[in-house]
């Protein structure tokens, strides 16, 4: 699974002080789970941010963002941010702060039962 290691390292560093962060290989990259919930993912040239749907319209106009579309539907609880949109520490911190704020209220996905 190829993903942007440099960007993943920046996110690891930003999340290092949190007590419950787990990395999982998924979505063709690495996903950072915070408190058992998907928070932010890194792919080859962008991050996927899980955000409060109420913040969706506000962030869509930011630099190097694109909608998350699944099954032909716009998913307002997530947004893709390209490398340019997370280039500076200030930019990346904005996205991480937004993801962590939503993580507090977000519901964890239901776990499938293994047989």
Phi and psi in degrees as a GROMACS rama.xvg file:
@    title "Ramachandran Plot"
@    xaxis  label "Phi"
@    yaxis  label "Psi"
@TYPE xy
-89.3644  132.596  UNK-2
-150.069  165.186  UNK-3
-74.1645  98.6767  UNK-4
-62.3593  -37.8113  UNK-5
-63.3295  -44.5164  UNK-6
-67.4579  -41.2156  UNK-7
-61.2992  -40.4124  UNK-8
-63.6669  -38.0321  UNK-9
-64.1661  -39.2725  UNK-10
-71.1322  -41.1575  UNK-11
-54.8355  -45.4655  UNK-12
-63.0015  -41.9875  UNK-13
-67.2808  -30.2851  UNK-14
-97.0227  0.120014  UNK-15
-57.439  -30.8241  UNK-16
-86.0619  -4.22489  UNK-17
-82.6743  142.877  UNK-18
-76.143  -26.8208  UNK-19
-127.782  74.5468  UNK-20
-120.372  127.804  UNK-21
-128.816  137.416  UNK-22
-97.3715  135.209  UNK-23
-131.001  136.673  UNK-24
-77.8659  114.583  UNK-25
-165.804  165.567  UNK-26
54.606  42.0045  UNK-27
55.5593  36.8641  UNK-28
-174.497  -144.365  UNK-29
-126.102  135.465  UNK-30
-113.779  135.484  UNK-31
-98.0601  114.762  UNK-32
-94.1109  129.02  UNK-33
-120.464  125.613  UNK-34
55.4724  37.003  UNK-35
77.3754  9.17295  UNK-36
-124.51  142.007  UNK-37
-60.3034  131.375  UNK-38
-119.326  -55.7765  UNK-39
-152.225  141.971  UNK-40
-125.195  152.993  UNK-41
-120.645  129.057  UNK-42
-109.224  -156.133  UNK-43
-73.6981  -35.3945  UNK-44
-139.261  17.7523  UNK-45
-159.566  166.1  UNK-46
-112.798  152.552  UNK-47
-112.671  121.322  UNK-48
-106.407  129.91  UNK-49
-92.0846  114.245  UNK-50
-126.766  166.12  UNK-51
-66.4657  126.375  UNK-52
-54.3345  -26.3149  UNK-53
-67.0809  -22.113  UNK-54
-91.9556  -5.8916  UNK-55
-55.5446  -54.5796  UNK-56
-61.5189  -37.4096  UNK-57
-62.1157  -37.7599  UNK-58
-93.7882  -14.149  UNK-59
-61.5991  -28.4564  UNK-60
-87.5574  -0.720281  UNK-61
-70.0058  161.253  UNK-62
-56.4877  129.904  UNK-63
59.3234  46.0871  UNK-64
-113.534  155.847  UNK-65
-147.744  156.006  UNK-66
-66.556  152.069  UNK-67
-97.0375  119.891  UNK-68
-120.274  129.577  UNK-69
-135.35  123.652  UNK-70
61.5208  31.4824  UNK-71
81.1376  -1.246  UNK-72
-109.129  140.398  UNK-73
-74.3915  127.834  UNK-74
-97.2907  101.633  UNK-75
-76.3122  -0.0804251  UNK-76
-96.2481  8.68507  UNK-77
-153.726  154.595  UNK-78
-149.19  144.825  UNK-79
-94.6583  137.849  UNK-80
-126.049  121.498  UNK-81
-74.3802  171.653  UNK-82
-56.9746  -37.9792  UNK-83
-64.2829  -32.8229  UNK-84
-75.9522  -11.1854  UNK-85
-128.827  26.7  UNK-86
-67.7991  -44.8658  UNK-87
-92.8726  163.021  UNK-88
-60.7882  -40.9244  UNK-89
-60.6209  -43.5342  UNK-90
-64.1215  -48.3253  UNK-91
-63.844  -40.5238  UNK-92
-60.9853  -37.0524  UNK-93
-57.6931  -48.8293  UNK-94
-67.3512  -42.8803  UNK-95
-64.2893  -41.9775  UNK-96
-61.2152  -42.2275  UNK-97
-64.1588  -42.9787  UNK-98
-65.2495  -43.5857  UNK-99
-67.5617  -35.737  UNK-100
-62.8649  -42.3196  UNK-101
-73.0913  -31.6978  UNK-102
-57.4698  -32.0362  UNK-103
-61.2851  -36.6697  UNK-104
-101.397  -16.2973  UNK-105
-65.4582  150.555  UNK-106
-91.7848  142.26  UNK-107
-73.4514  147.153  UNK-108
-70.6908  152.921  UNK-109
-71.9848  134.344  UNK-110
-83.0528  138.052  UNK-111
-80.3463  144.907  UNK-112
-83.8297  128.639  UNK-113
-86.0748  140.1  UNK-114
